[in-house]
C-alpha cells in the first residue's frame, strides 16, 4: 500500500539524499566538451567556426547557458555532429554506438 517512513533519531541516522539528476544543458555541455577534447581542438577554434564567442561556448560546455536550438545546431555543426547525434549521446552515454 504505502511506504512507512521512519524519522531519523539517535539510533537511526538520516538516509543520504539522492544525487540530483543533471540538467539537460549540463549533459549537452559535457558531451560538447568531450567531443572537442577528443578532437584536440581549442575553444577559440570551435567558437570561431560556430560563430559564437569563446566565452559563450565555454559557458555552454560548463552547463551554465541553455543554448537555443539554432546555437546548438551551430556549435554541434562546428564539431561535425548533428543535433540528433548530440542529443542521443547526451541522453544516453551508453548509446554512442547507436548515434553513429
C-alpha positions in Angstrom: 0.0 0.0 0.0 2.1 2.8 1.3 5.7 3.2 2.4 6.5 3.6 6.1 8.9 6.5 6.6 10.9 6.4 9.8 12.1 9.6 11.3 15.8 9.8 12.0 16.7 9.6 15.6 19.7 9.0 17.8 19.7 5.3 16.8 18.7 5.9 13.1 20.8 8.3 11.0 19.1 10.2 8.2 19.3 8.5 4.8 21.6 10.3 2.4 19.7 12.4 -0.1 19.8 11.0 -3.7 22.1 12.8 -6.1 20.0 15.2 -8.2 19.7 14.3 -11.9 21.8 16.6 -14.1 20.1 19.3 -16.2 19.9 18.8 -19.9 22.2 21.8 -20.6 24.8 20.1 -18.3 24.6 16.8 -20.2 24.8 18.6 -23.6 27.7 20.7 -22.4 29.6 17.7 -21.1 29.2 16.0 -24.5 30.3 19.0 -26.4 33.3 19.4 -24.2 34.1 15.7 -24.5 33.9 15.8 -28.3 36.1 19.0 -28.6 38.7 17.4 -26.4 38.6 14.2 -28.3 39.3 16.1 -31.5 42.1 18.0 -29.8 40.6 21.4 -30.6 40.7 24.7 -28.7 37.6 26.6 -27.6 38.6 29.5 -29.9 38.7 27.3 -33.0 35.3 25.7 -32.4 33.8 29.0 -31.3 35.0 30.7 -34.5 33.6 28.0 -36.8 30.3 28.1 -34.9 30.0 31.9 -35.0 29.8 32.3 -31.2 32.1 33.9 -28.7 34.7 31.9 -26.8 33.0 32.9 -23.5 29.6 31.7 -24.7 31.0 28.3 -25.9 32.8 27.9 -22.6 29.6 28.6 -20.7 27.6 26.2 -22.8 30.2 23.4 -22.2 30.1 24.1 -18.5 26.3 23.8 -18.5 25.8 27.4 -17.5 24.0 28.5 -20.6 20.9 26.9 -22.2 21.6 27.5 -25.9 18.7 27.9 -28.4 18.2 25.2 -31.0 19.9 27.4 -33.6 23.0 27.9 -31.4 23.1 24.2 -30.6 23.0 23.5 -34.3 25.9 25.8 -35.0 28.1 24.5 -32.2 27.4 20.9 -32.9 28.0 21.5 -36.6 31.3 23.1 -35.8 32.2 19.7 -34.3 30.8 17.7 -37.2 27.9 16.5 -35.1 24.2 16.6 -35.9 21.9 17.9 -33.2 20.3 14.4 -33.2 23.5 12.6 -32.6 24.5 15.1 -29.9 21.1 14.5 -28.2 21.5 10.8 -28.3 25.0 11.0 -26.8 23.9 13.4 -24.1 20.8 11.5 -23.2 22.3 8.0 -23.3 26.1 8.0 -22.8 25.9 4.2 -23.2 24.4 4.6 -26.7 27.4 6.1 -28.5 27.4 3.3 -31.0 23.7 3.9 -31.8 24.4 7.5 -32.7 26.8 6.7 -35.5 
